[in-house]
Amino acid sequence: MKLILDENQLDQAPENLLRQAGYKYFVDPRSGQESFTRPFNRGFYPRFHVYVARENGQIVINLHLDQKQASYSGAHAHNAEYDGELVEQEIARIKSYVPTSFRV
C-alpha cells in the first residue's frame, strides 16, 4: 500500500519521519536495496517493511507487512501482505507523524 505525500507536506526528510514512527534503516544483504523496517516484537518477523521513493516532487512511501522469511532455500519471495486492515492502520499511523498543518 502506498502513502503519497507532496514534498511540501513534510518539514523534515521522509527518512526522519519514519525514524520518529519507530522504523529502522535496513539494507538487504542480498540486493543492497535500502529500506526501513519496524518489527512487531523482538524477532525479525513479522515486520512492517517500507520503501521510500522520490518521484516528481512527491514522496512515495510503499509499505507492506512481511509475515515471515522465505521458507525454502534459494527463495527470494516471502509471505507478505500489501493491503488489509493492519497495513491500512500502519499507513494511518505513519501519516499521523506528518505535521497537522500539512495533512490532506
N, C-alpha and C positions, 0 to 999 in steps of 0.2 A: 504494500500500500504506500502511496506517495503523499507527502505533505509538500506542497509547493508554496514558497514564500518569495515575495519580491525582496530583492536585496535591501531595499529601503525600509523594510519592516523590522530589520534587526539592528540593534545598537551595538552588536558585537559579532565576531566571526561565528558562523554556524557550529564550528567545532567546539567553541567555548560554550555555546548554548547546550550542546549535547553533554559536555562535561558537567555542567550545572544540573542536568537532568539525570546524572548518575552513570553516564556512558564512559567507557574506557577505550582509548585508542588501541587498534588492533591491526597488525599486518599479517596477512595469511602467509604462513611459511612456504606453502607450495607455489602460490601465484605471485606473491609480493603485493597483492592488492590491499590498499588501505581502507579501513572501515572503523566502525565503533560497535562495541557490544555492551550489553547490560544483562548479566545473568540473573535468574530468579533466586538462586541460592548460592552456596559456596562452590558448587560444581561448575563445570564449564557449560553444561547443557541442563535444562533448556535455557535459552537466552534470546533476547531481542538483538537483532543484527541490523545495522544501519549503514547505508552508503550515502555519501554526500556528493552532489554534483552541482556545478555552476553552469547554467545554460541561459544565454540571452538575458542577463540581468535578473535571473531567478535562481533561488537556491532550491534544489530538489533533494528532499530527504526521503530516501527509499528504504522502507522498513519491512522486515519480515521476522517471524518467530522461528528460530531453529529449535526443533524439538529434541533432536539427537544427532550424533555424529553418524557419518556413513557407516552402514552396518556390515560391509564386506570389503575385503582387501582390494585396493586399487580403485575404489569408487570415489568420485568427487561429489556426487549428489548426496543430499541429506534430506531428512524429513523436515520440511518447512511449511509454515502457513503464511500466506501473503495477504490474507484478509480474515475476517471473523471478529468476534467480539473483543478478544484480548488485544488483537492488533489495532482495532479501532480505539480502544481505551488508551493504548500506549501512544498513538498518534495525538489524541486529545491531551494526554499528559505532557508530551513534548511541546505541543502548541501552547500550553499554559505558561511556558518559560519565555514565550515571545512577549515583549513589553505590551501592556494593555493598550496603550495609545496606538500601537501598530497592528493590532489584530484585525482580521477581516472576517 
